[in-house]
Amino acid sequence: MKEHQETNEEDFIGDNHISTSAVTPLRKDAFELSPEEKIDAIQEDVKRIMETLGLDLTDDSLKGTPKRVAKMFVNEIFGGLYAENKPKASTFDNNYKYGEMLVEKNITLYSTCEHHLLPIVGRAHVAYISSGKVIGLSKMNRIVDYYAKRPQVQERLTMQIVQELQKALGTDDVACVIDAKHLCVNSRGIRDIESSTVTSEFGGKFKDPAVKREFLDYIQLETKF
């Protein structure tokens, strides 16, 4: 009976987009294995899954799949789990005394749903108001990319981006809005291909309704070249 209850709870969490923490849940021994050792172990696990599904791994198209998937997991789509991959958020003095909002919008975002390990694809819009420091524009994109490259839920990802920029810039005046499609909704389960998920995190001055409205108006502007 207890096992049945636990299974139902896991299914409920997986289908209802519940986040359990603002911090990525990692075990204390998460980095005892080297990336190469993890690739070797995951390769065997993927091979076992494919064989269980009845796939013929002697086929030319399939025999390299376990290694490819393992390398992709460790080096690419979950590369944001490793502290050494964290971008250096170099900041500079705001010598030109720019005191208005700076918005970096339409940052392409690729992540992975931690409930079904299916893609999350969307856009992040990030803004801050300088309190004396500014950050390179590309660093904002890199911070989004770093935290996206983990098994994620969108709420946590939004908070992590804001918290990292607040720490780097030394100000609470940071905001982030993410609009993304989740393939766990679009391609399985309800299979609603039109729906997307919007999350937001507003810090400091962005909690003021007028400042928040200004930010939201900026991200609606059409970019023309």
C-alpha positions in Angstrom: 0.0 0.0 0.0 2.8 2.4 0.9 4.6 1.7 -2.3 1.4 2.4 -4.3 1.0 5.7 -2.4 4.6 6.7 -3.2 4.1 5.9 -6.9 1.0 8.1 -7.0 2.8 11.0 -5.3 5.7 10.8 -7.8 3.2 10.7 -10.7 1.4 13.7 -9.2 4.6 15.8 -8.8 5.7 14.8 -12.4 2.4 15.9 -14.0 1.8 19.0 -11.9 5.1 20.9 -12.3 6.0 21.1 -8.6 9.4 22.5 -7.5 10.7 21.3 -4.2 13.5 23.8 -3.7 15.1 26.9 -5.2 18.4 25.1 -5.1 19.2 22.3 -7.6 18.9 19.1 -5.6 22.3 17.4 -5.6 23.7 14.6 -3.5 26.8 15.2 -1.4 28.7 12.7 -3.6 27.6 14.3 -6.9 31.1 15.0 -8.1 33.0 12.1 -6.8 33.1 10.6 -10.3 34.9 12.4 -13.0 33.0 13.5 -16.1 34.7 10.6 -18.0 33.6 8.1 -15.4 30.1 9.4 -15.5 30.0 9.1 -19.3 31.1 5.4 -19.0 28.5 4.7 -16.4 25.7 6.5 -18.2 26.6 4.8 -21.4 26.0 1.4 -19.8 22.7 2.6 -18.3 21.4 3.9 -21.7 22.5 0.7 -23.4 20.5 -1.3 -20.8 17.4 0.9 -21.3 17.5 0.5 -25.1 18.0 -3.3 -24.8 15.1 -3.5 -22.4 13.0 -1.7 -25.0 14.0 -4.4 -27.5 16.2 -2.3 -29.8 19.0 -4.0 -31.7 22.2 -2.3 -30.8 24.2 -4.1 -33.4 22.4 -1.9 -36.0 24.7 0.7 -37.4 22.2 3.5 -36.6 21.9 2.5 -32.9 25.2 1.1 -31.8 26.7 4.5 -31.1 23.6 5.9 -29.4 24.5 5.0 -25.7 27.8 6.8 -26.0 26.3 9.8 -27.8 23.6 10.2 -25.1 26.1 9.8 -22.3 28.4 12.5 -23.7 25.4 14.8 -24.4 24.1 14.4 -20.8 27.5 15.1 -19.1 29.1 17.6 -21.5 26.1 19.5 -23.0 22.6 19.5 -21.7 23.5 19.0 -18.0 26.8 20.8 -18.2 25.4 23.5 -15.8 25.7 21.1 -12.9 29.4 21.7 -12.8 30.7 24.8 -11.0 33.8 25.0 -13.3 31.4 25.7 -16.2 29.9 28.7 -14.4 30.5 31.9 -16.4 32.6 34.6 -14.8 30.2 37.4 -14.2 32.7 40.2 -14.7 31.3 43.6 -13.7 32.5 47.1 -14.3 31.9 50.5 -12.6 29.0 52.4 -14.1 31.2 55.3 -15.0 28.7 56.8 -17.5 26.2 56.9 -14.7 23.4 55.2 -16.6 20.6 55.1 -14.1 17.7 53.6 -16.0 16.7 50.0 -16.5 18.8 47.8 -18.8 16.9 44.9 -20.4 18.2 41.9 -22.3 15.2 40.3 -24.0 14.6 37.3 -26.1 17.5 35.2 -24.7 17.1 31.8 -26.3 16.7 29.2 -23.6 17.1 25.4 -23.8 16.6 23.4 -20.7 15.4 19.9 -19.6 12.4 19.2 -17.4 13.5 17.2 -14.4 10.3 15.3 -14.1 10.4 13.6 -17.5 13.9 14.6 -18.9 12.2 16.2 -21.9 13.2 19.6 -23.4 12.1 23.0 -22.3 12.4 25.6 -25.1 11.7 29.3 -24.8 12.9 32.8 -24.2 14.2 34.6 -21.1 13.9 38.3 -20.6 16.3 39.8 -17.9 16.6 43.3 -16.6 18.5 45.2 -13.9 18.9 48.7 -12.5 22.5 49.5 -11.7 23.5 50.5 -8.2 27.0 51.3 -9.3 28.0 48.2 -11.3 27.2 47.0 -14.8 27.7 43.6 -16.4 28.6 42.6 -19.9 25.5 41.9 -22.0 26.7 38.5 -23.2 27.3 37.5 -19.5 23.5 37.7 -19.0 23.0 35.3 -21.8 25.6 33.0 -20.4 24.1 33.0 -16.9 20.8 32.0 -18.4 22.4 29.2 -20.4 24.4 27.9 -17.4 21.4 27.5 -15.1 19.3 26.2 -17.9 21.8 23.3 -18.5 20.4 21.3 -15.6 17.4 19.1 -14.9 15.1 22.0 -14.1 11.7 23.3 -13.2 11.0 26.7 -14.7 10.2 28.4 -11.4 13.6 27.4 -9.9 15.4 28.4 -13.1 13.8 31.9 -13.0 14.9 32.4 -9.4 18.4 31.1 -9.9 19.0 33.6 -12.8 17.8 36.5 -10.7 19.8 35.5 -7.6 23.0 35.0 -9.6 22.7 38.5 -11.2 21.8 40.1 -7.8 25.0 38.6 -6.3 27.2 39.7 -9.3 25.8 43.2 -9.4 25.4 43.8 -5.7 21.8 44.9 -6.0 18.3 43.5 -5.5 17.0 45.4 -8.5 16.9 42.5 -10.9 14.0 40.8 -12.8 13.5 37.9 -15.1 10.5 36.6 -17.1 10.7 33.3 -18.9 8.1 32.1 -21.5 8.8 28.5 -22.5 7.2 25.4 -24.0 7.6 22.1 -22.1 7.6 19.0 -24.2 6.3 17.0 -21.3 3.1 18.9 -21.9 3.4 19.5 -25.7 4.4 16.0 -26.8 3.1 13.6 -24.1 0.3 13.5 -21.6 -2.2 16.2 -22.6 -0.3 16.9 -25.8 -1.2 20.6 -25.9 1.2 21.9 -28.5 0.0 25.5 -28.2 0.4 26.1 -24.5 3.5 27.7 -22.9 4.5 28.4 -19.3 5.4 31.9 -18.1 7.3 32.5 -14.8 8.7 35.7 -13.3 10.9 36.8 -10.4 11.0 40.5 -9.5 13.5 41.9 -7.0 14.0 45.2 -5.3 12.6 48.2 -7.3 11.0 45.8 -9.8 8.4 45.0 -7.2 7.1 48.5 -7.6 4.1 48.3 -10.0 5.3 51.1 -12.2 8.8 49.7 -12.6 7.4 46.3 -13.2 5.0 47.6 -15.9 7.9 49.4 -17.6 9.9 46.2 -17.8 7.0 44.2 -19.1 6.3 46.9 -21.8 9.9 46.8 -22.9 9.8 43.0 -23.5 6.8 43.5 -25.7 8.6 45.9 -28.0 9.2 44.5 -31.5 12.8 44.3 -32.4 13.5 45.6 -36.0 16.7 45.5 -37.9 
